[in-house]
Amino acid sequence: MKKQYFITLLFLFTSYTVFSQTTSPKTLYDEFVVLHKAKKYEAAILPLSKAAEQGYARAQYNLGLMYEEGIGVLQDKKEAISWYFKAAEQGVADAQYNLGIMYTKGEGVLQDKKEAVNWYRKAAEQGNAKAQYKLGF
């Protein structure tokens, strides 16, 4: 199973390498959305990863989600944290909220309630209702 998964990813990676080198992150992200809606999760990871690596914040957030949930990739909470952090630093409130959740639960990071509150606060300041609820607004 792992070998077949690896071969599929290798094929998809080589297929997208030429495409993604000259394609904008927004176009790559749009390709991810199409593949994700079609439930082609493994194929969706490649354009999403390329867009995230190019600094596209929504792609970084969604790649974090994919790693957190193990959709199209092996579940990896630490990798999810890494991508959420990159998106959160660019002001993505949903990523900030998710970091708060992960720090609250100690998933992928050491549990740290102060750090959780810090991330909830950043998300809440941008109007994220779930973060506002967590903080008691």
Secondary structure, 3 states (H helix, E strand, C coil): CHHHHHHHHHHHHHHHHHHHHCCCHHHHHHHHHHHHHCCCHHHHHHHHHHHHHCCCHHHHHHHHHHHHHCCCCCCCHHHHHHHHHHHHHCCCHHHHHHHHHHHHHCCCCCCCHHHHHHHHHHHHHCCCHHHHHHHCC
